[in-house]
Structure formats: structure tokens, C-alpha cells
């Protein structure tokens, strides 16, 4: 189905947790994370990302833009929050589900995450290259989502890691599968059991990051990559398909581990829940500081340009 749909274009403009920008010349859809109230993958963020993926799937890789259907060749996932790509899964939802023994609710959320991650892995089941542009820290589920994209571009100042072991869990939304695609299993074990944040230059040396660039050069490098790869797009797409056949990360395999993660989550201790609560408060402080900085910037702009 490739006919123009005004309702779909209105929907793209009315997302609340992500912001969409189409570059028709290059065939790019920029997907900018704008999560509230915390910089994490809350259910609304996940739902909006999945909605966009489905729109691309049913429209054969096209999106409505300015009255016509535009072919999308690249989906770039970015974040509008300075210094943060994503702090991961919705810890507040995790905590409430665990306290209330709401295993079904946690599984519903987890499945929606797996559906979305698998959409990035497969390029929305279209010849679309998915690119994670990481210009701020990516932790836990945020790191998993970045790894689920076919190309990972990061700026040098960022850090990434899996802190889940600190509250007696493990990355359950595909982290093990996805990291194992890039580094040997023994390194994956060490990586995840450390709970540490790794600097981008170290991750690039390990082979986790595909392209490492200087601060504020990330968007420029996305266009560099697209320009470089466009000449050989048929070959690049073919190699992606071959890789998926040789080293598949199936939805079934992701859900199998994810279901186990839900079971394990129900058994963590009161101490672990308190640590989770402290991390939630830390996320709130980050958002409060960001809002304060944004308000100050807006006031300065008003004084200089409007008052």
C-alpha cells in the first residue's frame, strides 16, 4: 500500500515521546527521542516507535510527507536530550510490577520492547538501514536499542553499559544476543557482569561501535556514512540479508530470554528494589536539571532577541 494517507502524516506530527523529521532528498527518517517524564523507554515511547515501524512495514518502506509518499532508505534513531541517549527501561514500571506481583503487566511491556527491538534489527522488514546515533550515554535498555540498529555511530564523549547486575538482574531485552553479534561470548559475560560504563573509544576498539566521531560531529557522520554507502547500496543490503541468515536474531529467541527475564525479575529482593528506587530518583534529578537549563536558555534567548 503506497497511496498517500493524510491521517498517517498527521500522526507523525502528533507523536509526544518521539519527534519525526523526514529528509526526502536522502531518504532518511530522523527519529528523535523526547521521552517524558524520564529519559527512558516508557510504554508510550515504545508504542510510538513501534507505530512508526508498522507504518513503514505496511507502506513498503514509505512515509507520508508534504502530500506524497517518500521512500525511506535510512532510519536514524537519535535523542534530543543533551548528554543522554537513553537511560534504559522504565524502572518505575519494573518496580511497581514486581512489588504488586504483576507478572502479566511486566511481560506485556517486555514483549512490546522486543517487538520494537526486532523491528530495528530487521529494518522494519524493508530494505531500510537502521542507524543509532549515540550522542549521549546509553545504559541498559538504551544500549540494547542502540545495539539493535544495524549501524552504531557514537560520539567520543559518550559512555555505554549494562548496570542491571547492580540490582540483581541482567539485560533481558536482547542485550546478550545483540552484543554477541559484535564481540565474543566470554567478553559479553565479562561486560555484563561488571555493571560498568564503558567509554566510547574503548567500545570502538572492541568492535561494539561501528563509527566513532568527535563531539558534535555525529549528525555530519550520518550523512558521510550514507554518502559512502549509497554507491554500494545493493551490496550493503545484500550483506545485511546474508548476515541475518547466517547469524539470525529471531523474535522467538529474543522472547524466550525476555520471558526468563520476567520470571527472574519477580524474585529480586527488597534491597534490589530500593536500589532501583534510588536510580529512579537519580533519573528525576537529571530531568529536573535539564528542564532548569532549558528554561534558562529560553530566558536568555528572549532577553537577547525579543524583549
N, C-alpha and C positions, 0 to 999 in steps of 0.2 A: 504494500500500500504506500504509494508515493504522492498522493494528492495533498495539496496544501490544506492545513487544518488550523483555522484561526484560534480555536479553543486551546490547542496544544501550544501555540505561541504565547497566548495569554498565561497559560500555566507556567511556562518557562520564566516569565517575568514576575510571577507571583510567588515563587518559592521564598520561604522565610529563612531557611537554615543553610541554603547554598545560593550563590549568585552565578548566573549563566551569562557568558559573553561569547558570541559566535564571530569568528574571523573567517568570513566566507572565502576570502582570497586564498588562504592557506588550508581551508577545510578543517579548521580547529574549533572545537568547543572547549572553552575555558570554564572549568567548574571550580568556583572559589568557595571554600568552606567558610561559613559565617555562623557557627553554632552558638546557641544560647540555651540555658544560662551559663553553661560551662564549655570550655574548648574540647569537647569530647564527642563521640559518636552516639548521641542520644537517639531514641527511636525516630524522632522527626527527621533528623539528618539522614539516617539510614533509609527511611521511607522516600525522601525526596531524591536521594541518589539512585535508588532502585527505580523510581518512577522515570527518571531521565534515561536510564539504561533500557527500560522496557520501550520507551518511545523510540529509541534508536533501533531496537530489535524489530519492532513491528513496522517501521518505516524504512527498512532495508538500509540502515545507516544514514538516514537523512533527518534533518531537523527543520521545522518551520522558522523562517527568518525573513522579515521585511516582505511578507507576502508571497514568498516562494519556498520551495523545499531545497535546502542546501546539503550537498554531500559532505559528510563528516569523515575525515580520514584519521584525525587525531583527537583524542580526548585527554585534556591536561587537567590533572587534579592539583589544585593549589590551595593556599589558605590566605585569608585577608588579615589574619591576626599576626602582627609583628612578633617574631621570636618563637612562634608556636605553629607547627603544622597540625598536630592533634595530640592531646594527652591520653587518647585511647578510648576504651569502652566506657559506658555510663556506670561509674562506680556507685552512684547513688541508687540506681535501679538494681544493680547487683546486690547491694547491701539490703535493700528493702525486701527483695525476693528471698534472700537467704534467711533473714530474720523471720519472715512470715511463712517460711517453708513453701514458697510459691514456685515450685519446680517448673510447672507448666508455663508460667509467665516468663521465667528466665529462658526457657527453651524456645519460646516464640520469638523473643528478642534475638537470641543467638542464631536461630535459623534465618531471620531477616538479614543479619550481618553476613552469614555465609552466602546467601543468595546474591548480595551486593558484591562481596569479595570475588565470588566466582564470575560475576559479570565483568569485573575489571580484568580478571585473568584471561577471559575468552574474548576480550574486546567487544563485549555486548553481542557476541556470536556473529560479528560482522568483520570485514577486513579493516578494522579500526585499531590503531596503535594506541594503547593507553599509557600515559606518561604521568608519573608522580613528580611534581616539582616541590622539593622539600626545602623551604627557606627558613624553617624554624624547627624546633625539637619535635621529634616523632617518637612517642612512647607507647608501649603496649599495643592496643588495637590500632592506634595511629600508625605504628611501624608496620603492623600486619597489612593495613590497607596500602601503604606505600609499596611494600614488597609485592602486593598483588598486581600492581601495574607492570606492564611489560618492559618499561624503561624507567629507571630511577635516577633522576638528576637531583643533586643536592649541593647547596652552598656550603662552603668550607666551615662556617662558624657553627653549624648545627650539630646536635647530638641525637643519637637514637639508641633505643634499648628496650628490653623487656623486664620491667620491675615486678612482674606478677609473683615471682618466687618469694618476694618480701612479705606477702600476705598469704603464703602457702598455696598458691595456685600456679598455673602455667598458661602460656598463651594458647587459648583454645579456639581461636577463630582462623586457624590456618597458618599460624606462625611457624610451626615446625616444618610443615610441608613446603612453605614458601622459602624459608631460609635454607632448607636443604637443597633447593634448586640452585643455590648460589655458592654454598660452602659445604665442606664435608660434614657428615653427621656428628663426628666427635667434636668438631668445632661448634656445631649447633648446640650440643649438650652443654658445653662449657659456657657458651654465650648466654644461654637461657638460665642456667643455674647460678650465674654470677649476679643477676639482677642489676648489672651495671649499665650506665650510659656510655656509649662508645662515640668518640669524636668522628666526624665525617671523613677526615683524611685516613684514619685507621680503617674505617669500613670500606673505603675505596681501595686501599691496599689489599684487603681481604677478598675483594670481588663482590661485596654486597651492593655497593653503589656503582652504577654504570658510568656516570659522568660527574665529575667534581669540578665546581667552578667557584670563583671568588664571590664574596658577599655582594649582593645586588646585581649579579650577573646571570641569575637563574633564568629569568624570562628570555633574555637575549640568547641564552644557550639552547632553550627550547626551539627557537627559530633556527639556530645553527644546526641542531640535530635534524630538524625537518628538512632543511635545505640539503644537507648532506645525504639523507636517506631517500629523498624524493626521486633521485636519479635511478635508484635501485629498488623502488618500492615493491615491484613484483617479486624480486628475490627476497626482500625483507619479509614480506607477507608469507611467502612460501616457507621460509625458515621458521617463522613463528608457528605455522601449522605443523611442520615436521617436529619441532620441539614439543608441541602439545601431544603429538602421537607417541614420541619416544619417552618423554617424561611427563605423563599426564598428571594434572592435579584435578581430580574429578570432584564434582559436587558431592557424590556419595562418600568419598574418602574424607572430605572436609567435615561433613555432617557426622560421620562416625566418631571422629575425635571430638567434635564440638559437643555431642551428646554425652560423651565421657566427661568432658569439662564441666557440664552442668551437674552431673552426678557428684563429682569431686567438690564442686563449689558448695553443695549443700552440707558438707562435712567440716568446713573450716571453723575455727574456734572463735570465741568471744574476743580474744586478743587480736586475731586477724581482722575481725570486723571493726575493732577500734582503730587499727592502723588504717584501714580503708576509709574510715570516717575522717581521720586526720588528712589523708590525701585529698578527700573531697573539699575540706576546708582550705587546703593549700590551693586547689584549683579556683575556689571562690576568691581568694586573695589576689590571684593572678588576674582574674577578670575585673575585680574592683580597681586594681592599679591601671589596667588597660583603659577602662572607662574614664578614670581620672585624667590620664594622659590625653585621651581623645578629646575630652571636654576642654582641657587647657589649650590644646591645639586649635580647636574650633573658636575659642575666645580670642586667641591671638590673631587668627585669620580675620575675624570680624572687626577687630580694632584696626588692623592694617588695611583692610580692603573695603569695609562697609561703613564703619562708624564715621 
